Each structure stands twice: as structure tokens, then as C-alpha cells.
Amino acid sequence: MHIDEAIRSRRAVKGYDPAFTLSEAEKDELLQLALLAPSAFNLQHVRLVEVSDPALRQQLREVAWGQAQVTDASMLVVCAQLDSWQQNVDRVWEGAPQEVQAYMAGAIDNYYRDKPQVQRDETMRSCGLMAQTLMLAARGKGLDSCPMDGFDFDAVGKLINLPENHVIALMVAVGKKTLEPKPRIGKLPYNEVVLRNRF
């Protein structure tokens, strides 16, 4: 599917065929594509928890307002490592010239240290970029998806044993739709939402 068509046809689909499954190889391909999304300073904040255990998915559905896509689609929980700026800087710049590594380490430390809001904001941005990349990759393969934040974040964190230095941004359900999405409505006028140079 051409990327233009994938963008235009991607919709938040709520109904999925529970009999449709993705193989491990198919899931891995989608995840590998998703992980090509950009991240600030190449810190690769995103951690993907791919939930395939049916019992765990049922528990997740119970803390996600009973939404069917949690159990009926192939599903991912998207989370991010808050302190990737501290933990991974040497690893993500390995292979760059030494002077670049030193410069980036200093720039990253200056940007993040003692700035918890910046640390959280960057992880959320990285998760959003990754989620959109995942959804477009899925659509390009004829699959459907739904980004989700309608769930109890603390309860989901407990169910997946979320480490303290991680945060959940959203979940993404991926699968084969059984319901056609409703028509697009309420799109604000282009000239209202696209501005040139300044407000």
C-alpha cells in the first residue's frame, strides 16, 4: 500500500476478528518497523510490551473499561524508559567518533538533568512517534489499529510489572477489523489549523 493511502485509510478501529492471529514473525516485523521511529538524541526511550497471554489480556481488558479490542486484537502495550538519557547514552552513540560521543553526552546531560518534566515529555513524544509509525506500518500491510489511553494506567502498570523508571504512554491494538469505521466527521477547516509563520 502506498504511504499516502495508508495515511488516508488509517482509522481508530474498535472491532476486531478474535480468530485472526499474527505470527511471531509478523509481529516482529511490525515491531522492528515501529522502532525505526525517531527519538530525541537517539535515546530510544520506547519499550514495547507485546501482550499475547490470553489471561493477561483479559485482566487488561477489565481495567480498560471492558474495551473489546484489548482481547480481540493482537495488542501492544507501549511504555518508555524515563531515564534512558542517563542509562543508555553510551550505548546509543557507540560507533560515533569520540568527539561526537563526548559532545552528545554533555548535551544530553544538560538537556535532561534535574528536569523531570522534560524527561517525561520526551518519553511521551517518542511513544507517540513510535505508535504512529506502528499504526502506519500495520495499515500498509492491510491491518487495522487503535491507539488507546482509555484505561487505568496504574492498574496496567501493575499487571505488566512496569519498572519504576518506566511510564506508559498508550496502548496500541493491531489486528483485522470486523467493523467499518464511522465516517470522518468534525474536521476543522484547513485554513484554521494550518498557519503560516505566526499566529
N, C-alpha and C positions, 0 to 999 in steps of 0.2 A: 504494500500500500504506500502511495506517495505520502510524504510527510504532511503536505497541505491537507490531503484527505483525512489523515489520521487526526490532525488538529481539529478539523471541522466536524468530524464524526464522533470524537470522544465526548462521552456524556457520563454523568454520575448514574450508573445503573444500580438499581436496588434488588432486582430479582435475578437469581442465577440457577442454573441447572445443577442440582447437587450430585447428579450421576456423572457429570463431566469432570475429569481429572486431568491434571497436568503431570507429566512425568518429571522425575528429578532433573533430567537433562533440560527439559523445557523451562522448569523453574530456575535452574541455574543460569540459563541463557538470559532470561529476563532480569535476574538479579545482577548479572555481570554488565548488562546494558545500563541498568539503573545506576550502577556505581561509577559510570563514566560521567555522571553529572558533575558540574563544577562545585568546588567548596573553597571557602576563604583560605588563603595561604596554602592551599592544597592539604589542609589538615584532615580531610576525610572524616569528618565528625560522625557520619551516619553509621549506625549499627542496625542491621536488619535481622529481626527475629521472625523467621518463617515458621508459622504455626501449622503443623499438619496433624497433630494428635487430636482425634475427634473429641475426646473427653475434655481436653483443654479448650478447644474451640467452643464447646457447649458452655463451659464456665465463662468464657469471654463474652459469649452472646448474652448471658444472664446479666452481665454488668455493662452491656451496651444497649440497654433499652429493648432487648429482645430482637434486635435487627437481624433479619434472616440472612443477609449477605455474610454475616460473620461465620456462619456454619455452612452455608450453601456454596460459597465461592472458595477458590484457592486463596489463602489470605496471608497477608504480611502485617506484622506489627513493625512500625518504623520508629526507631529511637536513636538518640545521639549521645555521644560521649561529651559531657560538658568540659572536661579538662584535657581534651585532645591537644590543645595548644601547649600544654605542659608535658604531656606524656609521649607525644608522637613526633615532635618537631624534628628530631634527629632522623627518624625513620622515613618521614615523608620527603625530606630533602636529601637523602642519601643518593649519591651519584652526581649531585651538582658540584661545581667547582667549590673548593674550600671557602673562598671569599664570599661566594653566594650563600653557602650554608651559614656562615657566621653572620652575614647581614640579615638573612631571614630569621635566624634565631633571635637576634636583637629586636627586629621589627615586630615579630610575633609577641615576644615578652612585653614589649612596650604597649602593644595594642590591647592585650588581654589582662595583664596582671592587675589584681585588685579592682577589676571591673566585672562583677558578676552579671550585670545586665547585658553587657556586650557579649560575654561568653554565652549566655542563654540565647540572645538574639541571633548570634552566628549559627548556633546549632539548629535553631528553628528555620533559618534561611536555607541552610544546607539540606535539611529534611524536605523542605518544600520543593527545592530544585530537584532532588532525587525522586520525590514522589511523582512530580510531573513527568520526569524522564521515564520512570517506570510505566506510568499510565499511557504515554505515547508509544513506548515500545510494545506494550500489550496490544494497543489498538492497531498498531502496524502489523501485528500477527493475527488480526481478526478477533481479538479478545476484547472484553469489556472490563471496566473497573469502576471503583467508587472510593474516593477519599473520604475518610471518616474521622470526625472528632466528637461524635455523639456517644460518649462512653465515660465511665468513671475511671479517670486516669490513675488514681491511686490504686484502685482495685485491680486494674490491668497490670500495673507495675508489680503488685504482689504476686499475681498469677504467673508472670513470666520471670520472676526473681530479678527484677530490674536492679542493677547495682546503684549505689548511692550517687556515683558520679555520672549517671546517665539520666536522660529525660525522654519522655515520649512526646513526639510532636503530633502524630496522627497515625491512623491505620489505613492501609490500602487493601481493598478486596479486589481480586482479579479472577475472572472466570468467563463462562459462556452465558450470555444473557437469556432469560426466558420472558422478560417483559421489555417492550419497546419503551424507550424513554419518552417522557411527555415533550411536546414541542417547546422549543426555546421561547421564553416569554420575558417581558420586562427588561430587555436590553436597553440600557441608557443610550441616548444619541451619541454617535461617534464624536461629533464636534464638542460635546460636553465633557467627555472623558479623555480626549486627546488634546493636549495643549502644546503650543509651540513656544519654546524658550522660557516663558514665565507665566505664572497665573495672571 
